[in-house]
C-alpha cells in the first residue's frame, strides 16, 4: 500500500514539474477595438493596438490582415520577448465617406487562441 502511495506522489510531482517547465507565449491587448468616432474627411487615420506578451516564451505575430483594402495594418517585425510590449499600427483611409466597421485578423504562435480579431469603427464626414 505504501509503495502505491509513493508511486502516486512521484507521478504527481513529475507531472507538476513538467507543467511548470512548459513555455508558451500569451498576447494581451490593451483593447481589441478602436472607435474613431466622427472624424473629418482626410484626417489622420492612423491608430495603434498596443499589447504585451504575458507568457513565458517569445510571441510571434505571423500575419496581420484587414477585411478590406481601405485599412492597412502593420505588424511588428521579429519576436516579442516575455514581458515586452509592442503594437500593431493600423491606417484607415479617411477619404471614404460614411460609417465603417472593419476587422483586423491577427495570427500568432499562441497555442490556446492563435487568431485574434481586432475591430475598428467610426464615421467619416463628407468633404467640406
Secondary structure, 3 states (H helix, E strand, C coil): CHHHHHHHHHHHHHHHHHHHHCCCCCEEECCCEEEEEEECCCCCCEEEEEEEECCCCCECEEEEEECCCCEEEECCCCCECCCCEEEEEEEECCCCCEEEEEEEEEEECCCCCCEEEEEEEEEECCCC
